Amino acid sequence: MLKAFTLLLFTCLICSDNPVFAQKKAFLFSKDTSVPKNKGVFNKIDPTKRYNPNIATYRSAILPGWGQVTNKSYWKVPVVYAALGVTTYIFFRNVKQFREAKDAYINATDGDPSNDGEIPQPYYTVKDQPERIKSFRNEVRQNVDYSILFFILFWGLNVAEATVDAHLKTFDVSDDLSLQIKPGYSELAKTNGLSIVLSIHPKPLKGLK
């Protein structure tokens, strides 16, 4: 269940209101000389900008969903809290089951039949097979560790998503796409030839210059 939930959350966060993959490609392959070569998408951004990745990162690390609110991606906040809420619920449920299985195993192996009445179901049914109770206890103990790891993973994913989203909101993909055939020279093959060049020109969002 945790693996399926992880895949669903990752898909929801990736499918944001920004064309993420298109914008990354646009930035990497742009030939626009107005963009300095020594600056990349993840460089420090002026705090006066409307979307500041540093602020979004800090806020998401302090309080999950705060960075998404800063980026005005309000619809992602329920997704973040659903992920953290589900993993928190699973954690406490597994802890409860672990304690019950642990106590049931102790009562089933203490050699005192008077304690058998303290063994709850479904452990009471298999009280004469304590190894089955022990096996279930160990499995639940492992699930407790997994739920902690998934909680930390989702918290970190919340911070990373807010940071990347803040960066990408400062870019837009222009409709000016061009496909050209140009002559070129291959250093590898040491021959002349033709190449197909697809130009994608990013432009800053209006009001963010």
N, C-alpha and C positions, 0 to 999 in steps of 0.2 A: 504493500500500500504506500509506503514511504517513497519508493522509487517512482511509482506512477504519479504521486503528488508532486515530486520534484520536477518531473518532466513537464507536467501541466503548468507549474509556476514559471518555469524557465521560458516556456512558450509564450505565456501571457506577458511577461516582462519584456521579452524581445520584440513582440508585436506592439510597439508603442506608436504614438501618433506621428513619429518622425521616420522617414525612409532611411533607416540606419545604414543598411548595406550600400544603398545607392550613394549616400552622402560620403561614406568612407571611400568608395571607388572614385567619386568625383574629386575628392581632395587629393588622393594619391596620384591620379593621372592628369590633373589639371596642368595646363601649360601657361596659365595666367601669370605673367611676370610681375603683377602688382602685389602678389603675395610673397613676402620675404622667404627665401629658402631655409633660413635658420629657424623658422617658426613652424611648429606643428600643431596638431589638434589639441594635444594635451599640455601645451605650454601654459604658463601662468597668465591668467586673464585679468584685465583691468577691473578692480572692484566696482567701478561705476557702471559696468555693463549690466544689462537687465538680468541675465542668467550667469551666475558666478559658480563655477564648479567647486571652488574651495568651500564656499558657504554651504552648498548642497551636500558636500561630503561630510563636513563637520556636523551639520544638523541631522543627517541620516545616522551617523555613528552615535549621536546622543539619544535621539528618539526616532525609532523606525517610522518611516512615512513622512517625516518632517521635510526631508530633502525633496520628496516628490511634490509636496505642497509648495515648496519654494520654486520648483520648476513648473508649477501650475499643471502638473499631471495628476489631477485629483483622482482620476479613476483607478490609479495604481495603488492608492492607499489601502482600499479594502483587500486587494490582492496580497499586499505585504502583511497585513494583520491576520488575514486568513492563514497564510503560511506559518507565521509565528504562533498563532493561536492553536492551530491543529497540532503542531509539534509539541507545544506546551501541554495540551490535553493528553496526547499519547504518552508523554513523559510521566505525568502523574498517574495515569492509568497503569502503566508498566511498573511503576514503583509500588503501587498498591498490590498488584498481582504478585510481585516478587516477595513482598512481606508475607502475604497470605501463604504462598507456596513454601516459603522458608519455615514459617511456624508449623505448617502442616507436616512438613518433612521431619521436623524435630519431634513432634508428637507421635508420628508414625514409627519412629525408630527408637523411642526412649524405653521401650519394653514395658510400659505401664498402660494397660488397657483402659484404665480409668480416665485417661486423657483423650481417648479416641473421640469422645463426644465434642471436643473442642475443634475437631478437624471439620472445616466447612466443605460444602460441595463446590466443585466436583471432586475434590481431593479425597473425600471420605470414601467414595466408591472404590478408589484404588489404594486405600490405606495399607492393604496387604502387599502392595507392590511399590514400596517407597522409592525405588530407583526411577520409576516413571515420574513421581513428584519431583525428584531431584533434577531429572532431565529438563522438565518444564521450568523449574526454578532457574536453571542456568540459561535457558533460552530467553526467558524474560529479562534476566540480568543483562544479557547482551543487547536486547532491545532498548533498555534504558540508556546504554551508552550510545546507541545509534540515534536515539531521539535527541540527545544532547548535541551530537555532531551535526544533525540536520538543522537544529535551532541556530547554531553558530553559523552554519553555511547560509541559511536564509537571511540572517542578519547582515552578513558580509555581502550577499548578493543585493540586498536593499541599498547598501552604501555604494557599491559599484554601479548599480543601475542609475542611481541619482547623479553620480559624477559624470558618467558617459552621456546621459540625457541632457545635462546642463551644457556640456561641450557641443553636442550636436544641434542644440536649439539655436546656436549662433550661425549655423550654416543652412543654406538652401540650395537646391539643385535647379539650375536654369533649364529652360526648355530649349536652349540653344545647343543642340547636339549636332555634331558634324562627323561624317564618315568620309575619309579621304584616302586616296591611293597615292603614296609618295615613293620616290626612288630612295634607296638606301644601300648601305654597305655592311655586310656581315663580317664582323671581326673573327667569328668562329669558323665560318666556311671560307673566308677570304675571297668572297665573290660579291658582285653587285646584284641588286634585285629590286623588287617592289614590295612595299609593305602597306598594310591597311591600318590606318590610324583612326581611332575613335576618340574625339575630343569631348570632354564633359567639363563645363565651366561652372564652378561653384560661385555663388554671389552672396554677399551678406544680406541678412534679412532687413527689411525696411525699418528704419527707426533705430537700428543698432550700429550705425556707422560711427 
